[in-house]
Amino acid sequence: MTSHTPRLVIIGGGNMGTSLVSGLVANGWEASSITVVELDAAKRSSLESTFGVRTSATVVAGEGALIAVKPGDAAAVCASAAALGIPRVLSIAAGISVATLQTASGKKTAAVRAMPNTPALVGEGVSAMCGSAQCTDADLAWAESLLSAVGIVVRVDESHMDVVTAVAGSGPGYLFLIAESLLAAAMAEGLPADIADALVRQLFKGAGVLLAESTESPATLRERVTSPNGTTAAGLGVLESSGIRETMHNVVKAAAARSVEMGK
């Protein structure tokens, strides 16, 4: 148990909680001003030795709390934080509405809902966030300052959060499946595994940087690499005939619907 008042309490020391710790410390936050609440003793020890943060097995009071627990636990953890007098909470639990978070937090604690994604692990995440009616501009700026430590942040209306979750939150999984499939296809066509692996990894890195840094649309970038009757056109023809566009729409719809279900 810490004996000081942390600037930030991060409740949950899993992958996303750890990513945010890493990003905040790398962006100038004093490690000793952060306390990570984590039940697992081994994880607490690792966080302390790796980042220099303080840790606790139980929730402690602080100037603000980032809730990085399973969706089913988010409301109860918000209530615990509010009971200690923490004035602001930021939850990154998928599907849990800001109304649910705010109700659990009570009238004296402002609640913000956000959805980051796993590229936050390497400082290249994207997070969407929205606040309850109780949030002030300062509360929203506080939440944005935390999330921006691991990537870009967009503010959205909560009505868009389930689609954001389906596209950006779950999106890395879709891309990793495509990478996995390309790797398997390359090896099936005779490429050695190590060469195929290097090609696919750099393909996704290079294409991702090009897309991020270009002012052109994805459609234009696709057209630029597609010569008439060329190899790319042949491959894209298979994707189009297999209904790739409809499939991706159905993927997003299914993930968004699941996000809605998780919040009920």
C-alpha positions in Angstrom: 0.0 0.0 0.0 1.4 3.4 -0.9 1.5 6.2 1.7 1.4 9.1 -0.7 -1.3 10.5 -2.9 -0.6 9.5 -6.5 -1.1 11.8 -9.4 -2.6 8.8 -11.2 -4.0 5.4 -10.1 -4.1 2.8 -12.8 -6.3 0.0 -11.8 -5.3 -3.1 -13.7 -1.8 -4.1 -14.7 -2.5 -6.1 -17.8 -1.3 -5.4 -21.3 -3.2 -2.1 -21.8 -2.5 -0.8 -18.3 1.2 -1.6 -18.7 1.2 0.1 -22.2 -0.2 3.3 -20.7 2.4 3.2 -17.9 5.1 2.8 -20.4 3.8 5.7 -22.6 3.2 8.0 -19.7 6.7 7.5 -18.2 8.3 7.9 -21.7 6.4 11.1 -22.1 7.7 12.7 -18.9 5.4 11.6 -16.2 7.3 11.0 -12.9 7.1 7.2 -12.3 6.7 7.7 -8.6 3.5 9.7 -9.2 1.8 6.7 -10.7 0.4 3.8 -8.6 -0.7 0.6 -10.4 -3.3 -1.5 -8.6 -2.8 -5.1 -9.5 -3.7 -8.3 -7.6 -0.9 -10.4 -9.1 2.3 -10.0 -7.0 4.6 -11.0 -9.9 3.1 -8.3 -12.1 3.5 -5.7 -9.4 7.1 -6.6 -9.0 7.7 -6.4 -12.7 6.0 -3.0 -13.0 8.0 -1.6 -10.2 11.4 -2.9 -11.5 10.6 -2.0 -15.2 9.1 1.4 -14.8 9.8 2.6 -11.3 6.1 3.1 -10.5 4.5 2.3 -7.2 2.1 -0.6 -6.9 -0.7 -1.7 -4.6 -2.8 -4.8 -4.2 -5.9 -2.7 -3.3 -7.4 0.5 -4.8 -5.8 3.7 -3.3 -6.9 7.3 -3.5 -5.4 9.6 -6.1 -6.0 12.6 -8.3 -7.5 10.5 -11.0 -7.9 6.8 -11.9 -7.6 4.9 -15.2 -9.8 1.8 -15.1 -8.1 -1.0 -17.1 -10.1 -4.1 -15.9 -12.5 -6.6 -17.5 -15.8 -5.0 -18.7 -17.8 -6.9 -16.1 -15.7 -5.4 -13.3 -15.5 -1.8 -14.6 -18.6 -0.4 -12.8 -17.7 -1.9 -9.4 -14.1 -0.6 -9.7 -15.4 2.9 -10.6 -17.6 2.8 -7.5 -14.5 1.8 -5.4 -12.5 4.6 -6.8 -15.3 7.1 -6.2 -15.7 5.9 -2.6 -12.1 6.9 -2.0 -12.7 10.4 -3.2 -11.0 10.1 -6.6 -12.5 13.0 -8.7 -12.1 11.6 -12.2 -12.1 8.1 -13.7 -11.3 7.0 -17.2 -12.5 3.5 -18.2 -11.1 1.6 -21.2 -13.5 -1.4 -20.7 -15.2 -2.4 -23.9 -18.9 -1.9 -24.3 -19.6 -0.3 -20.9 -21.6 2.9 -21.4 -20.5 6.2 -19.9 -24.0 6.3 -18.2 -23.2 3.1 -16.4 -19.8 4.3 -15.4 -21.2 7.6 -14.2 -24.0 6.0 -12.2 -21.4 3.7 -10.5 -19.1 6.7 -9.8 -21.8 8.9 -8.2 -22.3 12.6 -8.2 -18.8 13.7 -7.1 -16.7 11.8 -9.6 -16.6 12.5 -13.4 -16.6 9.5 -15.7 -15.0 9.2 -19.1 -15.3 6.2 -21.5 -12.5 5.3 -24.0 -11.5 2.6 -26.4 -7.8 2.3 -27.2 -6.3 -0.5 -29.2 -3.3 -2.8 -28.9 -0.8 -0.8 -31.1 -0.7 1.3 -27.9 1.9 -1.3 -26.9 4.3 0.3 -29.3 3.1 3.9 -28.9 1.1 3.8 -32.2 -2.4 3.3 -30.8 -5.6 5.2 -31.6 -8.2 5.9 -28.9 -11.7 7.2 -29.1 -13.3 8.8 -26.0 -16.4 10.4 -24.7 -17.4 11.9 -21.4 -20.6 12.0 -19.3 -22.7 15.1 -18.9 -20.9 15.6 -15.6 -17.5 16.0 -17.2 -15.9 19.4 -17.5 -13.5 20.5 -20.3 -10.8 19.9 -17.8 -11.9 16.3 -17.2 -11.9 15.6 -20.9 -8.5 17.2 -21.3 -7.1 15.1 -18.5 -8.4 11.9 -20.1 -7.0 12.9 -23.5 -3.6 13.7 -22.0 -3.4 10.1 -20.7 -4.5 8.4 -23.9 -2.3 10.6 -26.1 0.8 9.1 -24.4 0.3 5.9 -26.5 -1.0 7.3 -29.8 -3.6 9.6 -31.3 -7.0 10.5 -29.6 -10.3 11.4 -31.1 -13.4 12.6 -29.3 -16.6 11.1 -30.5 -20.3 11.1 -29.5 -21.1 7.9 -27.5 -23.5 6.8 -30.2 -20.3 6.0 -32.3 -18.4 4.2 -29.6 -19.6 0.7 -30.5 -18.6 1.2 -34.1 -15.3 2.7 -33.0 -14.7 -0.5 -30.9 -15.6 -2.7 -33.9 -13.2 -0.8 -36.3 -10.3 0.4 -34.3 -10.5 -1.6 -31.1 -10.9 -4.9 -32.8 -9.3 -3.9 -36.1 -5.8 -5.1 -35.2 -7.2 -8.6 -34.9 -8.6 -8.5 -38.4 -5.3 -7.3 -39.8 -3.3 -9.9 -38.0 -5.6 -12.6 -39.4 -4.9 -11.3 -42.9 -1.2 -11.3 -42.1 -1.5 -14.9 -40.8 -3.3 -15.9 -44.0 -0.8 -14.2 -46.3 2.1 -15.9 -44.4 0.4 -19.3 -44.8 -0.3 -18.7 -48.5 3.4 -17.7 -49.1 4.7 -20.8 -47.5 2.1 -23.0 -49.3 3.5 -21.6 -52.6 7.0 -22.6 -51.6 8.6 -19.6 -49.8 10.8 -20.6 -46.8 9.1 -19.6 -43.5 11.7 -17.1 -42.5 11.6 -15.3 -45.8 7.8 -15.3 -45.9 7.6 -14.0 -42.3 10.0 -11.1 -43.0 8.1 -10.2 -46.2 4.7 -10.1 -44.5 5.9 -8.2 -41.4 7.6 -5.5 -43.5 4.6 -5.4 -45.9 2.3 -4.4 -43.1 4.7 -2.0 -41.6 5.5 -0.3 -44.9 1.9 -0.2 -46.1 0.7 1.1 -42.7 3.3 4.0 -42.7 2.4 4.8 -46.3 -1.3 5.0 -45.5 -0.8 7.0 -42.3 1.5 9.5 -43.9 -0.2 9.9 -47.2 -2.9 12.5 -47.9 -4.4 10.2 -50.5 -7.4 7.9 -49.8 -7.0 4.1 -49.4 -8.8 3.7 -52.7 -6.3 6.0 -54.5 -3.3 4.2 -52.9 -4.8 0.8 -54.0 -5.3 2.2 -57.6 -1.7 3.3 -57.7 -0.4 -0.2 -57.1 -2.8 -1.8 -59.5 -1.7 -1.9 -63.1 -4.3 -3.0 -65.6 -4.1 -6.8 -66.2 -1.2 -7.0 -63.7 -0.5 -9.3 -60.8 -2.2 -7.0 -58.2 -5.3 -6.8 -60.4 -5.4 -10.6 -60.6 -5.2 -10.9 -56.8 -7.7 -8.1 -56.1 -10.1 -9.7 -58.6 -10.2 -12.8 -56.3 -10.9 -10.7 -53.3 -13.6 -8.7 -55.0 -15.3 -11.8 -56.3 -15.2 -13.4 -52.9 -17.2 -10.4 -51.5 -14.5 -8.8 -49.4 -16.3 -5.5 -49.0 -19.5 -7.1 -47.8 -17.6 -9.4 -45.6 -15.8 -6.5 -43.9 -19.1 -4.7 -43.4 -20.5 -7.8 -41.7 -17.4 -8.1 -39.6 -17.8 -4.6 -38.3 -21.5 -5.0 -37.8 -20.9 -8.2 -35.7 -18.3 -6.7 -33.6 -20.3 -3.5 -33.0 -23.4 -5.7 -32.0 -21.2 -7.6 -29.5 -20.0 -4.3 -28.0 -23.6 -3.3 -27.5 -24.4 -6.7 -25.9 -21.4 -6.4 -23.5 -22.8 -3.1 -22.2 -26.2 -4.6 -21.2 
